[in-house]
Amino acid sequence: MTKNIGLFAGPLLFLILKLLPITLLSEASDSVIAVATWMIIWWITEAVSISVTALLPLILFPLLKIMPIAEVGANYGSPIIFLFFGGFVMALALEKVNLHKRIALNIIKITGTTPNKVILGFMIATATLSMWISNTASTVVMLPIAMSVIGLLINDEDGFTKKDQNFALSVMLGIAFSANAGGIATVIGTPPNSVMIGLLENEYNIEISFLKWMVIGVPFSVTMIGISYLVLVKWMFPSGTLTFGSSKDIIQEEIKKLGPTSKKEKMVLVIFGITVFLWVFRTLINKLFPGLGLSDTVISVLAAVVLFTVPFNLKKRDFILQWNDTQKLAWGILILFGGGLALAKGMSVSGIVDLVSNAIATADVSIIVTASLLIFLMLFMTELMSNVALVAVLAPVVAGIAIGLEIPILYLLIPVTMASSCAFMLPMATPPNAIVFASGYIKVSQMARVGILLNLIAVAILIVMFQFIIPLLF
């Protein structure tokens, strides 16, 4: 019903706003607001795919004389989209050769096999994967392994006790929360990061390198994962003296199923390692070779091309990736990025961002109160709608607010964007939440009880970052 209402409400409200006999701001601004309203309704209700909604600016902006088609289309081919494309291709290679599963299992094996250590192992493994592959994929990899370990407790002598249930809850929620928080650590870890960085490059010529983002992203991810772990195992769902001896055997059995590390896995690991090395040390390499002009996007696309062209067996024309492997690529997310950047450009050229910044500049508003409110709103709104769609709509507005407050755009935009990936409260908020909820071990009330606490902690940490940490780093 919601989707059906949204399907008709979007274009209807667009027409109403366009046909109003009065001008609200200006002709161009009113047109952009009408298009944005249509897009937001379709994004919130998911009346059609959120990627299809992202194509609307390509049709409406030229027709409404907001921007010519060439300018609108340029946003769908922005360098940041190709940065993410390369990241997606690299994730495909990791998944194709099962290297992601091998990495995850070995992390769990290292952390230990007492209940709390197993939970920590699952969380660290999930977060590590989520830095490089989608949070959905990282959760899907970890879930069956976690189910096997929980199965030990169900089938033991004393049945499925309260402590067993707490362990199951902690593992499942730990996987979901780590998948969400882990993606914040890198530029390619979660789509909102890339939408924000694309906006900064396209509109304000501000570049954040892969390493620079990790300097702020990794500590925040580690902090949130650490807090999530302590809240789950020490406070909300303690498993106390729970013991089981066969979990180590399950992990070892899963590793044994993978067999010895294959040559393809080793090749992917080498390419992955070199790519991350180039991302991290790009600035230093450019200083050593001034004419090189290496960018994060160039490195990302280079890695993708290498995965398609370096032969594993030349006689058999066997490469690590074939083009038909890209059927699994999240093409829709790339289009979604383009739609978000096009909408941001429309807000900029129509003067909406300037109007917002001027309104804030003339208002007597406390900077810290404004920042806190924006972080809070973004974090709790992302429980109800796609975080990447939310950032696409609100990031240009937040940039305008920062200009109006006369503070650097980054100071406000970074914590607000990070807030969009901190949805811990509801199953429908993110795919990892939904996946672990579907396991049957979690009730909505249990996820919400832990989630709202973690949401509030995340808000507090982001406010501290806004006030004290980000100004030191940027």
C-alpha positions as CSV (number, residue, x, y, z in Angstrom):
1,M,0.0,0.0,0.0
2,T,2.8,2.4,0.9
3,K,4.6,1.7,-2.3
4,N,1.4,2.2,-4.4
5,I,0.6,5.5,-2.7
6,G,4.2,6.7,-3.2
7,L,4.1,5.7,-6.9
8,F,1.3,8.2,-7.6
9,A,2.1,10.8,-4.8
10,G,5.6,11.5,-6.2
11,P,4.6,12.8,-9.6
12,L,1.4,14.3,-8.3
13,L,3.2,16.5,-5.8
14,F,5.8,17.4,-8.5
15,L,2.9,18.6,-10.7
16,I,1.2,20.5,-7.8
17,L,4.5,22.3,-7.0
18,K,5.2,23.1,-10.6
19,L,1.7,24.4,-11.3
20,L,1.5,26.7,-8.2
21,P,0.5,30.2,-9.3
22,I,3.1,31.7,-7.0
23,T,6.9,31.6,-7.0
24,L,8.3,30.2,-3.7
25,L,12.0,31.1,-4.2
26,S,12.8,31.4,-7.9
27,E,11.7,29.6,-11.1
28,A,14.8,27.4,-11.2
29,S,14.8,26.7,-7.4
30,D,11.1,25.8,-7.4
31,S,11.7,23.4,-10.3
32,V,14.5,21.7,-8.4
33,I,12.4,21.5,-5.2
34,A,9.6,19.9,-7.2
35,V,12.0,17.3,-8.7
36,A,13.6,16.7,-5.3
37,T,10.1,16.1,-3.7
38,W,9.3,13.5,-6.3
39,M,12.6,11.8,-5.8
40,I,12.4,11.8,-2.0
41,I,8.9,10.3,-2.0
42,W,10.0,7.5,-4.3
43,W,13.1,7.0,-2.3
44,I,11.3,6.9,1.1
45,T,8.5,4.6,-0.1
46,E,10.7,2.6,-2.5
47,A,7.8,2.8,-5.0
48,V,10.3,1.8,-7.7
49,S,13.9,0.9,-7.4
50,I,15.9,3.7,-5.8
51,S,18.3,3.5,-8.7
52,V,15.4,4.1,-11.2
53,T,14.5,7.2,-9.1
54,A,18.0,8.4,-9.5
55,L,17.5,8.6,-13.3
56,L,14.8,11.3,-12.9
57,P,17.2,14.3,-13.1
58,L,18.4,13.1,-16.5
59,I,14.9,13.5,-17.8
60,L,13.5,16.4,-15.8
61,F,16.4,18.8,-15.4
62,P,16.9,19.4,-19.2
63,L,13.1,19.6,-19.8
64,L,12.7,22.2,-17.0
65,K,15.7,24.1,-18.2
66,I,17.6,23.6,-15.0
67,M,20.7,22.2,-16.7
68,P,21.4,20.9,-20.2
69,I,21.6,17.1,-20.7
70,A,25.4,17.1,-21.1
71,E,25.8,18.8,-17.7
72,V,23.4,16.5,-16.0
73,G,24.9,13.4,-17.6
74,A,28.4,14.4,-16.5
75,N,27.4,13.7,-12.9
76,Y,26.7,10.1,-13.8
77,G,30.3,9.7,-15.0
78,S,32.0,11.5,-12.1
79,P,35.4,10.2,-11.1
80,I,34.1,9.1,-7.7
81,I,31.7,6.7,-9.5
82,F,34.6,5.0,-11.2
83,L,36.4,4.9,-7.9
84,F,33.5,2.9,-6.5
85,F,33.3,0.8,-9.7
86,G,36.9,-0.3,-9.2
87,G,36.1,-1.1,-5.6
88,F,33.1,-3.2,-6.6
89,V,35.2,-5.1,-9.2
90,M,37.8,-5.8,-6.5
91,A,35.1,-7.1,-4.1
92,L,33.8,-9.4,-6.9
93,A,37.3,-10.9,-7.3
94,L,37.6,-11.5,-3.5
95,E,34.2,-13.2,-3.5
96,K,34.8,-15.2,-6.7
97,V,37.9,-16.9,-5.3
98,N,36.4,-17.2,-1.8
99,L,39.3,-15.1,-0.3
100,H,36.9,-13.1,1.7
101,K,35.6,-16.2,3.5
102,R,39.2,-17.4,4.1
103,I,40.2,-14.1,5.7
104,A,37.1,-14.0,7.9
105,L,37.6,-17.6,9.2
106,N,41.2,-17.1,10.0
107,I,40.4,-13.9,11.9
108,I,37.9,-15.8,14.0
109,K,40.4,-18.6,14.5
110,I,43.0,-16.2,15.8
111,T,40.7,-14.4,18.3
112,G,39.9,-17.6,20.3
113,T,37.0,-19.9,21.0
114,T,35.6,-18.8,24.4
115,P,32.1,-17.4,23.8
116,N,33.0,-13.7,24.2
117,K,36.1,-14.2,22.0
118,V,34.1,-15.9,19.4
119,I,31.7,-12.9,19.3
120,L,34.6,-10.5,19.1
121,G,36.1,-12.7,16.3
122,F,32.9,-12.5,14.3
123,M,32.7,-8.7,14.8
124,I,36.3,-8.1,13.8
125,A,36.0,-10.4,10.7
126,T,32.7,-8.8,9.6
127,A,34.1,-5.3,10.0
128,T,37.3,-6.1,8.1
129,L,35.3,-7.5,5.2
130,S,32.9,-4.6,5.2
131,M,35.8,-2.1,4.7
132,W,36.3,-3.6,1.2
133,I,33.1,-5.4,0.1
134,S,29.5,-4.4,0.6
135,N,28.1,-4.7,4.1
136,T,25.4,-7.0,2.7
137,A,28.0,-9.5,1.3
138,S,30.1,-9.4,4.5
139,T,26.9,-10.3,6.5
140,V,25.9,-13.1,4.1
141,V,29.4,-14.6,4.4
142,M,29.4,-14.6,8.2
143,L,25.8,-15.7,8.9
144,P,26.0,-19.4,8.0
145,I,29.3,-19.7,10.0
146,A,27.6,-18.1,13.0
147,M,24.5,-20.3,12.6
148,S,26.8,-23.4,12.8
149,V,28.3,-22.2,16.0
150,I,24.9,-21.4,17.5
151,G,23.8,-24.9,16.4
152,L,26.3,-26.4,18.9
153,L,24.5,-24.7,21.8
154,I,21.0,-25.8,20.6
155,N,22.1,-29.4,20.4
156,D,24.1,-29.7,23.6
157,E,23.0,-31.5,26.8
158,D,21.2,-28.6,28.5
159,G,19.3,-27.4,25.4
160,F,19.0,-23.8,24.4
161,T,19.3,-22.0,27.7
162,K,19.0,-18.3,28.5
163,K,22.8,-17.9,28.3
164,D,22.8,-19.7,24.9
165,Q,20.1,-17.3,23.7
166,N,22.2,-14.3,24.9
167,F,25.2,-15.6,23.0
168,A,23.1,-16.1,19.8
169,L,21.7,-12.6,20.2
170,S,25.2,-11.1,20.7
171,V,26.7,-12.9,17.7
172,M,23.9,-11.9,15.3
173,L,23.6,-8.3,16.4
174,G,27.4,-8.1,16.5
175,I,27.7,-9.2,12.9
176,A,25.1,-6.6,11.8
177,F,26.5,-3.7,13.8
178,S,30.1,-4.5,12.7
179,A,29.0,-4.7,9.0
180,N,27.4,-1.2,9.4
181,A,30.3,0.4,11.3
182,G,33.1,-1.3,9.4
183,G,32.1,0.3,6.1
184,I,32.6,3.8,7.5
185,A,36.4,3.1,7.7
186,T,37.2,3.5,4.0
187,V,36.0,5.6,1.1
188,I,34.7,2.5,-0.8
189,G,33.3,0.8,2.4
190,T,29.8,2.3,2.2
191,P,28.1,4.4,-0.5
192,P,27.3,7.6,1.5
193,N,31.1,8.2,1.9
194,S,31.5,8.3,-1.8
195,V,28.4,10.5,-2.4
196,M,29.9,13.0,0.1
197,I,33.4,12.9,-1.4
198,G,31.9,13.2,-4.9
199,L,29.9,16.3,-3.9
200,L,33.1,17.9,-2.4
201,E,35.1,17.3,-5.6
202,N,32.3,18.3,-8.0
203,E,31.0,21.4,-6.3
204,Y,33.8,22.7,-4.0
205,N,37.1,21.3,-5.5
206,I,37.9,19.7,-2.1
207,E,39.7,16.4,-2.3
208,I,39.8,13.8,0.5
209,S,42.4,11.1,-0.3
210,F,41.8,7.4,0.6
211,L,44.4,7.6,3.4
212,K,43.0,10.9,4.8
213,W,39.5,9.4,5.1
214,M,41.0,6.3,6.9
215,V,42.7,8.6,9.4
216,I,39.2,9.7,10.6
217,G,37.1,6.7,9.5
218,V,39.1,3.8,11.0
219,P,39.2,5.2,14.6
220,F,35.5,5.9,14.5
221,S,34.7,2.4,13.2
222,V,37.0,0.8,15.8
223,T,35.4,2.8,18.6
224,M,31.8,2.0,17.6
225,I,32.6,-1.7,17.2
226,G,34.4,-1.8,20.6
227,I,31.4,-0.1,22.3
228,S,28.9,-2.4,20.5
229,Y,30.9,-5.4,21.7
230,L,30.9,-4.2,25.3
231,V,27.2,-3.2,25.3
232,L,26.3,-6.6,23.9
233,V,28.4,-9.0,26.0
234,K,28.9,-7.1,29.2
235,W,25.6,-5.3,29.6
236,M,22.6,-6.3,27.4
237,F,23.1,-10.0,26.7
238,P,25.9,-11.4,28.9
239,S,26.5,-15.1,28.4
240,G,28.5,-15.4,31.7
241,T,30.1,-18.8,32.3
242,L,28.8,-20.3,29.0
243,T,31.3,-22.8,27.6
244,F,31.4,-25.0,24.5
245,G,34.3,-26.9,23.1
246,S,33.5,-27.7,19.5
247,S,33.4,-24.2,18.0
248,K,37.1,-24.4,17.2
249,D,36.3,-27.6,15.3
250,I,33.6,-25.9,13.2
251,I,35.9,-23.0,12.3
252,Q,38.7,-25.5,11.4
253,E,36.2,-27.6,9.4
254,E,35.1,-24.5,7.4
255,I,38.7,-23.6,6.7
256,K,39.4,-27.2,5.7
257,K,36.5,-27.1,3.2
258,L,38.2,-24.2,1.4
259,G,41.3,-26.3,0.9
260,P,44.8,-24.9,0.5
261,T,45.2,-21.4,-0.7
262,S,44.8,-21.5,-4.5
263,K,47.1,-19.6,-7.0
264,K,44.1,-17.5,-8.0
265,E,43.5,-16.5,-4.4
266,K,47.2,-15.5,-4.1
267,M,47.0,-13.5,-7.3
268,V,43.9,-11.6,-6.0
269,L,45.6,-11.1,-2.6
270,V,48.7,-9.6,-4.3
271,I,46.6,-7.2,-6.5
272,F,44.4,-6.3,-3.5
273,G,47.5,-5.6,-1.4
274,I,49.2,-3.5,-4.1
275,T,45.9,-1.5,-4.7
276,V,45.6,-0.7,-1.0
277,F,49.3,0.2,-0.8
278,L,48.9,2.7,-3.7
279,W,45.7,4.2,-2.1
280,V,47.4,4.7,1.2
281,F,50.7,6.1,-0.1
282,R,49.4,7.9,-3.2
283,T,50.3,11.4,-1.9
284,L,53.9,10.3,-1.2
285,I,54.2,8.6,-4.6
286,N,53.0,11.8,-6.3
287,K,55.6,13.8,-4.4
288,L,58.4,11.4,-5.5
289,F,57.1,11.4,-9.1
290,P,55.6,14.9,-9.6
291,G,54.4,14.3,-13.2
292,L,52.6,11.1,-12.4
293,G,49.2,12.6,-11.2
294,L,48.1,9.4,-9.6
295,S,44.5,9.6,-8.1
296,D,42.4,7.2,-6.1
297,T,40.1,6.7,-9.1
298,V,43.0,5.9,-11.4
299,I,44.3,3.3,-8.9
300,S,40.8,1.8,-8.5
301,V,40.2,1.5,-12.3
302,L,43.7,0.2,-12.8
303,A,43.1,-2.6,-10.3
304,A,39.8,-3.5,-12.0
305,V,41.5,-3.6,-15.5
306,V,44.3,-5.8,-14.1
307,L,41.8,-8.3,-12.6
308,F,40.2,-8.6,-16.1
309,T,43.5,-8.8,-18.1
310,V,46.2,-10.5,-16.1
311,P,46.0,-14.1,-17.2
312,F,45.9,-17.0,-14.8
313,N,46.3,-19.5,-17.7
314,L,47.0,-17.8,-21.0
315,K,46.5,-20.9,-23.1
316,K,43.1,-21.5,-21.7
317,R,42.3,-17.7,-21.8
318,D,41.6,-18.0,-18.1
319,F,41.6,-14.7,-16.3
320,I,40.7,-13.9,-12.6
321,L,37.5,-12.1,-13.7
322,Q,35.5,-12.4,-16.9
323,W,33.1,-9.7,-18.0
324,N,30.1,-11.9,-17.4
325,D,31.1,-11.8,-13.7
326,T,29.9,-8.2,-13.6
327,Q,26.3,-9.4,-13.8
328,K,26.7,-9.5,-10.0
329,L,28.0,-5.9,-9.8
330,A,25.9,-3.3,-8.0
331,W,25.3,-1.2,-11.1
332,G,22.2,0.3,-9.6
333,I,24.3,1.9,-6.8
334,L,26.5,3.6,-9.4
335,I,23.5,5.1,-11.0
336,L,22.2,6.1,-7.6
337,F,25.5,8.0,-7.0
338,G,25.0,9.8,-10.3
339,G,21.5,10.8,-9.4
340,G,22.6,12.1,-6.0
341,L,25.4,14.2,-7.6
342,A,23.0,15.5,-10.3
343,L,20.5,16.6,-7.6
344,A,23.2,18.3,-5.6
345,K,24.3,20.1,-8.8
346,G,20.8,21.2,-9.5
347,M,20.5,22.6,-5.9
348,S,23.7,24.5,-6.4
349,V,23.0,26.0,-9.9
350,S,19.4,27.0,-8.9
351,G,20.6,28.9,-5.9
352,I,19.0,26.7,-3.2
353,V,22.4,26.1,-1.5
354,D,23.1,29.8,-1.5
355,L,19.6,30.6,-0.1
356,V,20.2,28.0,2.8
357,S,23.6,29.4,3.6
358,N,22.3,33.0,3.6
359,A,19.4,32.1,5.8
360,I,21.7,30.4,8.3
361,A,24.2,33.3,8.2
362,T,21.5,35.9,9.1
363,A,19.9,33.7,11.8
364,D,21.3,33.7,15.3
365,V,22.0,30.0,15.6
366,S,24.6,28.3,17.8
367,I,27.0,26.2,15.7
368,I,27.2,23.3,18.1
369,V,23.4,23.1,18.5
370,T,23.0,23.2,14.7
371,A,25.6,20.5,14.2
372,S,24.2,18.3,17.0
373,L,20.7,18.6,15.5
374,L,21.8,17.7,12.0
375,I,23.8,14.7,13.2
376,F,20.8,13.5,15.3
377,L,18.3,13.9,12.5
378,M,20.5,12.2,9.9
379,L,21.2,9.2,12.2
380,F,17.6,8.6,13.1
381,M,16.2,9.4,9.6
382,T,18.5,6.7,8.2
383,E,16.6,4.1,10.2
384,L,13.6,4.7,7.9
385,M,15.1,5.4,4.4
386,S,18.2,4.5,2.3
387,N,21.3,6.2,3.8
388,V,22.8,6.9,0.4
389,A,19.5,8.5,-0.9
390,L,19.4,10.5,2.3
391,V,23.0,11.8,1.9
392,A,22.3,12.5,-1.7
393,V,19.4,14.8,-0.7
394,L,20.8,16.4,2.5
395,A,24.6,16.7,1.8
396,P,24.3,19.8,-0.4
397,V,21.9,21.4,2.1
398,V,24.4,20.6,5.0
399,A,27.2,22.2,2.9
400,G,25.1,25.3,2.5
401,I,24.5,25.4,6.3
402,A,28.2,25.1,6.9
403,I,28.8,28.0,4.6
404,G,26.1,30.0,6.4
405,L,27.7,29.2,9.8
406,E,31.1,30.3,8.3
407,I,32.8,27.0,9.2
408,P,34.7,24.7,6.8
409,I,32.3,22.4,4.9
410,L,34.2,19.3,5.9
411,Y,33.7,20.0,9.6
412,L,30.0,19.6,9.3
413,L,29.6,17.2,6.3
414,I,31.9,14.5,7.6
415,P,30.1,13.7,10.9
416,V,26.7,14.1,9.3
417,T,27.6,11.6,6.5
418,M,29.1,9.2,9.1
419,A,25.9,9.4,11.0
420,S,24.0,8.0,8.0
421,S,25.8,4.7,8.4
422,C,25.0,4.2,12.1
423,A,21.6,2.6,11.8
424,F,21.6,0.1,14.6
425,M,18.0,0.2,15.7
426,L,15.5,-1.4,13.2
427,P,15.6,-4.4,10.9
428,M,14.6,-2.4,7.9
429,A,17.3,0.2,8.4
430,T,20.1,-1.6,6.6
431,P,20.5,-5.0,4.8
432,P,22.8,-6.4,7.5
433,N,20.1,-5.7,10.2
434,A,17.5,-7.3,8.0
435,I,19.6,-10.4,7.2
436,V,20.4,-11.2,10.9
437,F,16.8,-10.5,11.9
438,A,15.7,-13.1,9.4
439,S,17.8,-15.7,11.2
440,G,15.0,-15.9,13.8
441,Y,17.2,-15.4,16.8
442,I,16.3,-11.7,17.3
443,K,13.1,-9.8,18.1
444,V,12.5,-6.3,16.9
445,S,12.3,-5.1,20.5
446,Q,15.7,-6.6,21.3
447,M,17.4,-5.0,18.3
448,A,15.7,-1.6,19.1
449,R,16.7,-1.7,22.8
450,V,20.4,-2.1,21.9
451,G,20.2,0.0,18.8
452,I,18.7,3.1,20.3
453,L,21.5,3.1,22.9
454,L,24.2,2.7,20.3
455,N,22.5,5.4,18.1
456,L,22.7,7.9,21.0
457,I,26.3,6.9,21.7
458,A,27.2,7.4,18.1
459,V,25.5,10.9,18.1
460,A,27.6,11.8,21.2
461,I,30.9,10.6,19.6
462,L,30.2,12.4,16.3
463,I,29.4,15.7,18.2
464,V,32.8,15.3,20.0
465,M,34.5,14.6,16.6
466,F,32.8,17.7,15.1
467,Q,33.9,19.9,18.0
468,F,37.4,18.7,18.7
469,I,38.9,16.0,16.3
470,I,37.9,16.9,12.8
471,P,39.3,20.5,13.1
472,L,42.7,19.0,14.1
473,L,42.8,16.7,11.1
474,F,41.3,18.9,8.3
